[in-house]
Amino acid sequence: MTTHPDSPALSLPPELHAVLDAALDCVVAMGADGRVVLFNAAAQRTFGYTAEQAVGADMAELLVPPSLRARHRDGVARHLAGGAPAVLDRRIEITGLRADGSEFPVELTVTRLRGAEPVLFVAYLRDITDRKLAEAELKASRIRIVEAADAARRRIERDLHDGAQQRLVMLALQLRIARGRVGDGDESAALLDEALAELDGATAELRELARGIHPAVLTEGGLHPALRALAARSAVPVVLQEVPDARFAASVEATAYFVVAEALTNVARHACAERATVVVREEAGALVVEVRDDGCGGAAGAGGTGLRGLDDRLAALGGRLSMQSPSGEGTTIRAEIPCAS
Amino acid sequence: MRIVIADDAVLLREGAARLLEDAGFEVVGQAGDAEELLRKVRGHKPDVAIVDIRMPPGDGAEGLHAALQIREELPAVGVLVLSQYAEEHYVTRLLEHGAEGVGYLLKDRISDVERFTEAIRRVAEGGSVLDPEVVSLMLGRKRANGLEELTEREEEVLGLMAEGLTNKGIAEQLSVSERAVERHVTSIFAKLDLPAGAHDHRRVLAVLRYLG
């Protein structure tokens, strides 16, 4: 394979040209001087140049956005000078430049044709605008689902607070008034006392249920007071080693809160632990939540626990959840939640 | 004794107002939101304002903010905050500038008329009232993190001090003599290394600070 001395185009048998033109991906080849020697039909469609316009032109001028040109040329020069190839033979995502000046995301592999003399680089590219859009839409949609779930939880808590909980207080009030009018010896007295005791239990249960759905103090006061309250209610003693006072986006705070809540529930249920330690700290644009226990460890993957749902919630926010549970050494749950603050 | 009561749940507010009237209190004003509460408290200067912590327009703790404002503006007005939740965070904020004439109770306590009216009287007299559930949560956490060696009785007395009871109140509650309570209190203060001699609301603050 050689370039013809009086033409910059790569001279190929016509069948091979036809094969390249039928490809869905753009195929662009360039010599050591940076000039385009091959520009297939897909490349013509994608970038908006004819083969005549492209072949012989400087590849960087033609297809690489101005902001990336210097880097591109440095890379080629370094490679030709014997440096290690930084981009060859792997899939990378980068920005391309169309004839009309617009930029777009491309997926790209560059290879240096082995044995070709003179040097020949071949790039295979495809326009991934649609995929990028779809990914962005999917991401936004997943975040919206998490936010909608949080909003629904807040609403349910609010409705319970303003509805059922108030009604139960009213009911208790009325029952006490009734009880006050009934003498202690009356057989209705015992019934009313029983009803009042039952009602006390229901009120307390509903209170804890509402708090579990969404603690009002999380919305009002943030993670610190909410986690303190959670720790005070835990069946296993909890040390809050570090929790920031700062406020974060509602979805970030709710996720951190539910990770700790779920982890502590698991500790109480499975870990045979004497103590759990909670650390929440901001690290490189992420809120890192860690719940450690001193229990028996050896917990199966997050799949079998309530952590599975949290895994999805974290993924939706671009974060991740991991668990380490070596047998006999306790369990550590760690969540990283992106929190550009 | 003159009361202003604020709650956005009208039925509940009126029920509580009736209950208080029946118990011999004078309900001089009712309010459905924080703004109305502040207006009525400024106008009537009651002995006690009873405030629901969560009132419109917001979704947070507007009642708490109003309560704090009353304490700042009119320190002679006792403030009893009612909440559906035993929430230490609100208690801490409510007691930030002292425990004199202030209380925090779970809302369903109002049906226990005797204890409710007793709480109002204590707040009116400058004492403090803290819901037993909040105290028990604080005690539980402190125990988990290493509460000093207290006897069971002493822990009980510590909890009742946190609830704002005086020695006399504690003695009645435990059916023991006031002298016995004093002995427990002295012993607790020594064990916990708390400033001895603190009384009433200062004692509450000292105990809560220890438990916090």
Contacts between the chains, C-beta under 8 A, distances in Angstrom:
chain1	res1	chain2	res2	distance
A	154	B	59	7.5
A	158	B	59	6.7
A	161	B	54	6.8
A	161	B	84	5.5
A	162	B	8	7.9
A	162	B	9	7.0
A	165	B	84	5.1
A	165	B	107	7.7
A	166	B	9	4.7
A	166	B	11	7.9
A	166	B	12	5.5
A	166	B	107	8.0
A	168	B	108	7.0
A	169	B	12	6.0
A	169	B	107	5.3
A	169	B	108	4.9
A	169	B	110	6.9
A	169	B	111	6.7
A	170	B	11	6.0
A	170	B	12	5.5
A	170	B	15	6.0
A	172	B	108	5.7
A	172	B	111	3.7
A	173	B	12	7.7
A	173	B	15	5.1
A	173	B	16	7.3
A	173	B	19	6.6
A	173	B	110	6.6
A	173	B	111	4.6
A	174	B	15	7.6
A	175	B	111	7.4
A	176	B	111	4.6
A	176	B	112	7.0
A	176	B	113	6.4
A	177	B	19	7.5
A	180	B	113	7.7
A	200	B	108	7.5
A	203	B	108	5.0
A	207	B	84	6.3
A	207	B	85	6.5
A	207	B	86	7.8
A	207	B	106	7.9
A	210	B	84	7.4
A	210	B	85	8.0
A	211	B	85	6.3
A	215	B	85	7.9
A	216	B	54	7.1
A	216	B	59	8.0
A	216	B	60	7.5
A	216	B	85	6.5
A	216	B	87	7.7
A	217	B	85	7.2
A	217	B	87	5.2
A	217	B	89	5.2
A	217	B	90	7.4
A	219	B	59	6.5
A	219	B	60	6.4
A	220	B	59	8.0
A	220	B	60	3.9
A	220	B	61	5.1
A	220	B	89	7.9
A	221	B	89	4.9
A	225	B	87	7.6
A	225	B	88	7.2
A	225	B	89	3.3
A	225	B	92	8.0
A	226	B	89	7.9
A	228	B	88	6.5
A	228	B	89	7.0
A	228	B	141	7.9
A	229	B	87	6.4
A	229	B	88	6.2
A	229	B	89	6.8
A	229	B	137	7.6
A	231	B	141	6.3
A	232	B	88	6.8
A	232	B	137	4.2
A	232	B	138	6.9
A	232	B	140	6.1
A	232	B	141	4.3
A	233	B	137	6.8
A	237	B	144	3.1
A	237	B	145	6.8
A	238	B	141	7.8
A	238	B	144	6.9
A	239	B	145	6.6
A	275	B	144	8.0
